[in-house]
Amino acid sequence: MTSLLVTGGAGFIGSNFILYFLEKYSNYRLINLDKLTYAADLSYLKSVENDPRYVFIQGDIRDAALVQKLFRDYDIRGVLHFAAESHVDNSIRGPEIFIETNIKGTFTLLEAARAHWFESPQKPRAGYEHCRFHHVSTDEVYGSLGETGFFREDTPYAPNSPYSASKAGSDFLVRAWHHTYGLNTVITNCSNNYGPHQHAEKLIPTIIRKALAGEPIPIYGDGKNVRDWLYVRDHCSGLDLAFHKGKAGETYNIGGRNERNNLEIAHTITALLQELAPPSSRGLTVAHYRDLITFVPDRPGHDRRYAIDATKIETELGWRANENFETGIRKTVAWYLERWADKKS
Ligand SMILES: NC(=O)c1ccc[n+]([C@@H]2O[C@H](COP(=O)([O-])OP(=O)(O)OC[C@H]3O[C@@H](n4cnc5c(N)ncnc54)[C@H](O)[C@@H]3O)[C@@H](O)[C@H]2O)c1
């Protein structure tokens, strides 16, 4: 059984990934290292908590002694690095923890992998030649697009928020550890994910949560900021491909080819809620959930548009998204409706 270290596995994407991976493969043991910040929820992993192929360790990726011990104790042969501070609004209010977790934490993991897998720079220990470090990153490192164009793997980095700058910094560390030490790395930069397990603070859960509570649904600025939405399970299949088949030192962009602006998202969700859980069925007086949509002052430095060109992962690794936005958002709304059946705010 090959042991892989998954960091941040109790968060949104990491927990979806662990469930996807354990369902698909029987020959891996996943060691989930998660600090359990406000963004984590171990209940998502209830179905695997007694699975012998799954181990949970509560701890910080910046704790070098702990990370090194995990590499030794479990003889870690691969890393899937999800752990991060991930909310742009929080990074504007308090950037320091983003630098600590996203940059220092990534550095700590890279160093532990290098120590366990390498004898000296460019010289892996015998038997450790194929150990892979997969860094999960974001399309926000590329900055903002105008009305046209797409982010490609060769688009210059131009991060605009403390969050995206910290992710860009971590990407550069991973790149350097490949070039300098020969670490077998792969980086994936993906667009906005949505689906089950996303924290209530993010856009789509916020729209659902506020609507179900009959409260104003806040939309930044004019609501015309565009994101390219990727269903989380499609992201997991892309990660799986890049981890197993990606070329060492390469970057792959993963995006759903589903551009929507925030106002369109709010209209789609409120229409679905109107169909699946009409306000009257929840004791609300509002006639239609869309009447709750309220514009609020824009986020400082708010990037206008992100859109990914996923040609490289599609053509080189054969990846395809299974969901379009209409099918994915229906599944997502249904999941939150079940989870928040009695939610009041
Ligand atoms: N959600 C998206 O739309 C999106 C898009 C692009 C890239 N990403 C990237 O994907 C990764 C996962 O994102 P997510 O949305 O699942 O994030 P999330 O905020 O839902 O989860 C992050 C997890 O990391 C853990 N964590 C935070 N600091 C830690 C530390 N110091 N040590 C150990 N664990 C720690 C948290 O407890 C949490 O479980 C992140 O690296 C993020 O930058 C996310």
The ligand as an SDF file (V2000), in Angstrom:
LIG
                    3D

 44 48  0  0  0  0  0  0  0  0999 V2000
  -12.2500   26.7060   -3.7170 N   0  0  0  0  0  0  0  0  0  0  0  0
  -11.8710   27.1440   -4.8950 C   0  0  0  0  0  0  0  0  0  0  0  0
  -12.6990   27.5840   -5.7160 O   0  0  0  0  0  0  0  0  0  0  0  0
  -10.4270   27.0910   -5.2950 C   0  0  0  0  0  0  0  0  0  0  0  0
  -10.0780   27.5370   -6.5630 C   0  0  0  0  0  0  0  0  0  0  0  0
   -8.7400   27.4750   -6.9450 C   0  0  0  0  0  0  0  0  0  0  0  0
   -7.7840   26.9450   -6.0970 C   0  0  0  0  0  0  0  0  0  0  0  0
   -8.1470   26.5360   -4.8430 N   0  0  0  0  0  0  0  0  0  0  0  0
   -7.0940   26.0020   -3.9650 C   0  0  0  0  0  0  0  0  0  0  0  0
   -7.4650   24.6810   -3.6000 O   0  0  0  0  0  0  0  0  0  0  0  0
   -7.0030   24.3940   -2.2660 C   0  0  0  0  0  0  0  0  0  0  0  0
   -8.1740   23.9160   -1.4340 C   0  0  0  0  0  0  0  0  0  0  0  0
   -9.1770   24.9530   -1.4120 O   0  0  0  0  0  0  0  0  0  0  0  0
  -10.5180   24.7860   -0.5870 P   0  0  0  0  0  0  0  0  0  0  0  0
  -11.5360   25.6420   -1.2200 O   0  0  0  0  0  0  0  0  0  0  0  0
  -10.7960   23.3590   -0.3540 O   0  0  0  0  0  0  0  0  0  0  0  0
  -10.0780   25.4620    0.7970 O   0  0  0  0  0  0  0  0  0  0  0  0
  -10.7980   25.4180    2.2100 P   0  0  0  0  0  0  0  0  0  0  0  0
  -10.5730   26.7590    2.8300 O   0  0  0  0  0  0  0  0  0  0  0  0
  -12.1910   24.8860    2.1020 O   0  0  0  0  0  0  0  0  0  0  0  0
   -9.9640   24.3080    3.0120 O   0  0  0  0  0  0  0  0  0  0  0  0
   -8.6400   24.5140    3.4050 C   0  0  0  0  0  0  0  0  0  0  0  0
   -8.2690   23.4360    4.4130 C   0  0  0  0  0  0  0  0  0  0  0  0
   -6.9040   23.6420    4.7900 O   0  0  0  0  0  0  0  0  0  0  0  0
   -6.7970   23.5070    6.1860 C   0  0  0  0  0  0  0  0  0  0  0  0
   -5.6770   24.3230    6.6690 N   0  0  0  0  0  0  0  0  0  0  0  0
   -5.5880   25.6800    6.6470 C   0  0  0  0  0  0  0  0  0  0  0  0
   -4.4180   26.0530    7.1870 N   0  0  0  0  0  0  0  0  0  0  0  0
   -3.7380   24.9280    7.5180 C   0  0  0  0  0  0  0  0  0  0  0  0
   -2.4740   24.6570    8.0920 C   0  0  0  0  0  0  0  0  0  0  0  0
   -1.6380   25.6520    8.4500 N   0  0  0  0  0  0  0  0  0  0  0  0
   -2.1070   23.3710    8.2820 N   0  0  0  0  0  0  0  0  0  0  0  0
   -2.9310   22.3460    7.9410 C   0  0  0  0  0  0  0  0  0  0  0  0
   -4.1470   22.5450    7.4060 N   0  0  0  0  0  0  0  0  0  0  0  0
   -4.5490   23.8140    7.1980 C   0  0  0  0  0  0  0  0  0  0  0  0
   -8.1200   23.9910    6.7320 C   0  0  0  0  0  0  0  0  0  0  0  0
   -8.3870   23.5000    8.0450 O   0  0  0  0  0  0  0  0  0  0  0  0
   -9.1050   23.4730    5.6970 C   0  0  0  0  0  0  0  0  0  0  0  0
   -9.5480   22.1710    6.0250 O   0  0  0  0  0  0  0  0  0  0  0  0
   -6.3660   25.6730   -1.7420 C   0  0  0  0  0  0  0  0  0  0  0  0
   -4.9750   25.5480   -1.8870 O   0  0  0  0  0  0  0  0  0  0  0  0
   -6.9120   26.7600   -2.6580 C   0  0  0  0  0  0  0  0  0  0  0  0
   -5.9850   27.8160   -2.8060 O   0  0  0  0  0  0  0  0  0  0  0  0
   -9.4440   26.6070   -4.4100 C   0  0  0  0  0  0  0  0  0  0  0  0
  1  2  1  0
  2  3  2  0
  2  4  1  0
  4  5  1  0
  4 44  2  0
  5  6  2  0
  6  7  1  0
  7  8  2  0
  8  9  1  0
  8 44  1  0
  9 10  1  0
  9 42  1  0
 10 11  1  0
 11 12  1  0
 11 40  1  0
 12 13  1  0
 13 14  1  0
 14 15  2  0
 14 16  1  0
 14 17  1  0
 17 18  1  0
 18 19  2  0
 18 20  1  0
 18 21  1  0
 21 22  1  0
 22 23  1  0
 23 24  1  0
 23 38  1  0
 24 25  1  0
 25 26  1  0
 25 36  1  0
 26 27  1  0
 26 35  1  0
 27 28  2  0
 28 29  1  0
 29 30  1  0
 29 35  2  0
 30 31  1  0
 30 32  2  0
 32 33  1  0
 33 34  2  0
 34 35  1  0
 36 37  1  0
 36 38  1  0
 38 39  1  0
 40 41  1  0
 40 42  1  0
 42 43  1  0
M  CHG  2   8   1  16  -1
M  END
$$$$
